[in-house]
């Protein structure tokens, strides 16, 4: 066995984690494309539908730093079991929600338990050498993408819109079952990666350290701006597709399946290679601009079959962006604080997901169906500029770290 083969072989712990991410994301993918239609079956207005998206993100906003810090303290495995099990409860409760306000409250609860992405990323960082993190974060993204290949298509096939709210119960039950399988898989197959971790700092101290860090602070701003545009589009896409093309849950689910295919292929085969060749920051900037361009193209599509094509282009841009955000933070985070810093990153994204859907719901209702897409595209421009500035800060930070690590020559002694 050659040394290069040993370096490219994935450790069993990583394979187990990727399988868990995939199963969990199939369940997540089953539900998300159906939510606007599920809400419409309860006579929800457009702004109430976007508030339901924001409620989930509000839960994640408070949960991500908490779970990320707790995983640094007690270990990743325990946190993953608890958070994934919470999804089971959330999906079952949503299936029996009597009205839109109950559904909003349930989505808030589910968001509190769903704030585990930083824990997954922290686990990957624990078991991955620094020079392979961008590529392996890309594999996590590929597992997410594969989940979105199967999940939305499965949700569309299992839904029965003619039966009203009851027609969406079966997909929710399937999502709950998949989350239960995921939680059991974590318990049985995932090995703990944090054994003797130093105590993490309090959340307010971690936030202060992130704000003072020349790299992490800029990357957090990228997440905040970029995810604001993305979440506005995500929360209104089904409404836009229904208004523009008369699409239902099945057509929207198939579109998300196309997004999953493009994302999985890009993150598994392209993201890591481009990051190693051009650097994380440049690839991140190109990714967010590609996504922004795809939003403009969707609103200009002359025929409906071009919409999933342009969505696939946007998914490729997202595949270039998200893993490199995580990699840049993990590269520059202090030892023992990767979970905390990645948790702050996800909290920044969740903060954008709180405000983004609300603004998108307002613009959709009062300005027109295309406006959430146009606003999202506009936000990718400052996000790209921030990404380049973060890359320049990362280069300076690395030079300073190397200079600090070099031994100083002893002072000359007097003759």
Order of alpha helices (4+ residues) and beta strands (2+ residues): alpha-alpha-alpha-alpha-alpha-alpha-alpha-alpha-alpha-alpha-alpha-alpha-alpha-alpha-alpha-alpha-alpha
